[in-house]
Amino acid sequence: MRILDGQPSVYDTVIIGGGLLGCFCALNLARCSLKTLLLEKREDVCTGISKANTAVIYPGYDNRPGTLKTTLTLKANRDFEKLCQKLNVSFSRCGSLLISEGPKGRQTVEKKYRQGIENQIPGLKLLSARELSELEPGLTPKASLGLYAPSAGTVHPWELCIAAWEAAKELGAQTMFHSEVTGICKKDAYFHLEINHKHTVLSRSVINCAGILADQVQALYTEPVIRIRPELAEYMLFEPEKKDLLKHIIFYETEEKGISLVPTLNGKILAGPVNRPANADSPLSTSDAGQKKLLAESEKILPKIAEEKKLRSFSGLRPNPYDPADPQRSLRGMEPLITDTKDGLISLIGIKTPGLTCSHELGKLIRDKVLDFLHIDPVVKEIPPRPVFREYSENPACQKILCRCEGITSGEVLDAIQRGATTIDGVKKRTGSGMGLCQGSHCSPRIAEILSSTLSVPMEQITKDGPGSCYLSPGCQRNLL
Ligand SMILES: Cc1cc2nc3c(=O)[nH]c(=O)nc-3n(C[C@H](O)[C@H](O)[C@H](O)COP(=O)(O)OP(=O)(O)OC[C@H]3O[C@@H](n4cnc5c(N)ncnc54)[C@H](O)[C@@H]3O)c2cc1C
């Protein structure tokens, strides 16, 4: 590997991938004053799996008692308010209802109830059809049995991921965007990480949190024992006019795995996912069949949702892990899939649900492994208060409303750019712009102009969401404001 620009930088730990797992690893390692670097191949954090998921903080009845997954989920769920308070992130402990139809669905509900009782989940209760309709009046009358878990909740995954990253930065963690790790080798005590086939950084330890590509990143160093078979997961978002149409998260168990309905923090209803085969490069498209299925399933659970507006559909990638020695052997539902080369490279490969719920707990677990490997006694600092960016949003000259649906001002957009947004979606993730009824058709051109002028980037290079999503096609009219 070539080392450009003189001596390479040397770190205690380098984290590959700026999703929820990478950002929480960075935060927890930076809390121990380790010299930490986050490498992300895209232009921002939270652009992979972490940006499109079901946003549920699970109560912890899905896994067997005593497993690591259960232990992490229970602890994470119990401490979620505290974490969100520290990171200044919104969280709603709205509770969940697992409802069933048919004999198989009923068996699943009963099994999860037994598991939940063993896992000592607070407030867990089996509900009859009558009790279900009292708690959630809009539910299908066909639901014959329900499992109520008041400790389930929902969070905004983008907000959580960005907050973890901002806190890691406050503690001194560095980040390099547009930095794809293209090679890993170890010489003496240091990993040499090649970036974009050009530069090299050195590190005493490496954490691979590369999401859908985590097996490929592991393969840069050693043959992975877990491989990923990607799947596309499709979602649909509703904008309900009736504000109390749905109060709880609904998990729907029928003869096959059903979808979930989630009342989001910003008053929408998220339905999904339905899955279909994909590969890591698949465009994040939705399909006619997938959307029809989502609509039909949503109506089955909550019949009145048929009258509500469908705001948008989107999809994300799901990293299904399998055993490369036996490709038919899925590793679904196994323990958090942490592989450790024992010489300082730890990989999180194929972490699916409840990766969002457990992101902070997994970050702490990985931190302890790294400290152990580096023989460092932990002195763990508190999570610092989240930095406040109000320079522009409190400036009377920046109060023009750009996003009419969500009431976002030009000042808030400028503050989002100070916080690291470089794309229209980067602003959206930090402010909520473009999430209303018009889905950004009014504000996006204005936000693109502000990005262009503030970052001194030609308008033609401003993207909606990174590579391949230029906002203007060549030759478009530039003066949009
Ligand atoms: C459909 C779906 C629904 C889910 N719903 C829930 C839920 O409701 N509740 C819950 O608890 N969990 C849920 N999860 C799990 C949770 O979303 C994930 O575990 C979590 O987002 C962690 O993602 P990540 O950090 O591993 O990956 P990502 O967010 O994909 O981050 C990986 C990052 O690595 C970067 N990268 C890749 N290769 C390289 C490289 N070579 N160099 C540098 N950077 C690289 C990518 O650009 C990306 O930004 C869901 C998962 C899926 C798939």
The ligand as an SDF file (V2000), in Angstrom:
LIG
                    3D

 53 58  0  0  0  0  0  0  0  0999 V2000
  -35.5950   -3.8430    7.3050 C   0  0  0  0  0  0  0  0  0  0  0  0
  -34.9980   -3.6880    8.6540 C   0  0  0  0  0  0  0  0  0  0  0  0
  -35.7940   -3.2760    9.7210 C   0  0  0  0  0  0  0  0  0  0  0  0
  -35.2400   -3.1500   10.9910 C   0  0  0  0  0  0  0  0  0  0  0  0
  -36.0310   -2.7210   12.0210 N   0  0  0  0  0  0  0  0  0  0  0  0
  -35.5030   -2.6200   13.2620 C   0  0  0  0  0  0  0  0  0  0  0  0
  -36.2970   -2.1900   14.3540 C   0  0  0  0  0  0  0  0  0  0  0  0
  -37.4600   -1.8360   14.2150 O   0  0  0  0  0  0  0  0  0  0  0  0
  -35.7350   -2.1740   15.5820 N   0  0  0  0  0  0  0  0  0  0  0  0
  -34.4530   -2.5670   15.8030 C   0  0  0  0  0  0  0  0  0  0  0  0
  -34.0300   -2.5880   16.9370 O   0  0  0  0  0  0  0  0  0  0  0  0
  -33.6480   -2.9080   14.7700 N   0  0  0  0  0  0  0  0  0  0  0  0
  -34.1330   -2.9320   13.5130 C   0  0  0  0  0  0  0  0  0  0  0  0
  -33.3370   -3.2840   12.4650 N   0  0  0  0  0  0  0  0  0  0  0  0
  -31.8890   -3.4320   12.6750 C   0  0  0  0  0  0  0  0  0  0  0  0
  -31.1620   -2.0890   12.6170 C   0  0  0  0  0  0  0  0  0  0  0  0
  -31.7660   -1.2080   11.7040 O   0  0  0  0  0  0  0  0  0  0  0  0
  -29.6850   -2.2840   12.2380 C   0  0  0  0  0  0  0  0  0  0  0  0
  -29.1430   -3.2960   13.0350 O   0  0  0  0  0  0  0  0  0  0  0  0
  -28.9350   -0.9790   12.4650 C   0  0  0  0  0  0  0  0  0  0  0  0
  -29.4530    0.0240   11.6360 O   0  0  0  0  0  0  0  0  0  0  0  0
  -27.4630   -1.1110   12.2980 C   0  0  0  0  0  0  0  0  0  0  0  0
  -27.0050   -0.8570   11.0170 O   0  0  0  0  0  0  0  0  0  0  0  0
  -25.4360   -0.8860   10.7250 P   0  0  0  0  0  0  0  0  0  0  0  0
  -24.7530    0.2050   11.4390 O   0  0  0  0  0  0  0  0  0  0  0  0
  -24.9500   -2.2760   10.9460 O   0  0  0  0  0  0  0  0  0  0  0  0
  -25.3770   -0.6940    9.1500 O   0  0  0  0  0  0  0  0  0  0  0  0
  -25.5380    0.5890    8.2260 P   0  0  0  0  0  0  0  0  0  0  0  0
  -26.4820    1.5620    8.7650 O   0  0  0  0  0  0  0  0  0  0  0  0
  -25.7960    0.0680    6.8580 O   0  0  0  0  0  0  0  0  0  0  0  0
  -24.0900    1.2400    8.2530 O   0  0  0  0  0  0  0  0  0  0  0  0
  -23.0050    0.6710    7.5710 C   0  0  0  0  0  0  0  0  0  0  0  0
  -22.1830    1.7680    6.9570 C   0  0  0  0  0  0  0  0  0  0  0  0
  -20.9650    1.2320    6.4800 O   0  0  0  0  0  0  0  0  0  0  0  0
  -20.5770    1.9570    5.3310 C   0  0  0  0  0  0  0  0  0  0  0  0
  -19.5990    1.1380    4.5970 N   0  0  0  0  0  0  0  0  0  0  0  0
  -19.8130   -0.0370    3.9710 C   0  0  0  0  0  0  0  0  0  0  0  0
  -18.6630   -0.4860    3.4380 N   0  0  0  0  0  0  0  0  0  0  0  0
  -17.7030    0.4120    3.7550 C   0  0  0  0  0  0  0  0  0  0  0  0
  -16.3070    0.4960    3.4930 C   0  0  0  0  0  0  0  0  0  0  0  0
  -15.6530   -0.4400    2.7950 N   0  0  0  0  0  0  0  0  0  0  0  0
  -15.6170    1.5820    3.9570 N   0  0  0  0  0  0  0  0  0  0  0  0
  -16.2600    2.5670    4.6700 C   0  0  0  0  0  0  0  0  0  0  0  0
  -17.5860    2.5200    4.9330 N   0  0  0  0  0  0  0  0  0  0  0  0
  -18.2890    1.4580    4.4970 C   0  0  0  0  0  0  0  0  0  0  0  0
  -21.8920    2.1620    4.5970 C   0  0  0  0  0  0  0  0  0  0  0  0
  -21.8150    3.2400    3.6830 O   0  0  0  0  0  0  0  0  0  0  0  0
  -22.8470    2.4270    5.7550 C   0  0  0  0  0  0  0  0  0  0  0  0
  -22.9920    3.8050    6.0090 O   0  0  0  0  0  0  0  0  0  0  0  0
  -33.8680   -3.4200   11.1900 C   0  0  0  0  0  0  0  0  0  0  0  0
  -33.0670   -3.8250   10.1220 C   0  0  0  0  0  0  0  0  0  0  0  0
  -33.6240   -3.9590    8.8620 C   0  0  0  0  0  0  0  0  0  0  0  0
  -32.7520   -4.3900    7.7430 C   0  0  0  0  0  0  0  0  0  0  0  0
  1  2  1  0
  2  3  1  0
  2 52  2  0
  3  4  2  0
  4  5  1  0
  4 50  1  0
  5  6  2  0
  6  7  1  0
  6 13  1  0
  7  8  2  0
  7  9  1  0
  9 10  1  0
 10 11  2  0
 10 12  1  0
 12 13  2  0
 13 14  1  0
 14 15  1  0
 14 50  1  0
 15 16  1  0
 16 17  1  0
 16 18  1  0
 18 19  1  0
 18 20  1  0
 20 21  1  0
 20 22  1  0
 22 23  1  0
 23 24  1  0
 24 25  2  0
 24 26  1  0
 24 27  1  0
 27 28  1  0
 28 29  2  0
 28 30  1  0
 28 31  1  0
 31 32  1  0
 32 33  1  0
 33 34  1  0
 33 48  1  0
 34 35  1  0
 35 36  1  0
 35 46  1  0
 36 37  1  0
 36 45  1  0
 37 38  2  0
 38 39  1  0
 39 40  1  0
 39 45  2  0
 40 41  1  0
 40 42  2  0
 42 43  1  0
 43 44  2  0
 44 45  1  0
 46 47  1  0
 46 48  1  0
 48 49  1  0
 50 51  2  0
 51 52  1  0
 52 53  1  0
M  END
$$$$
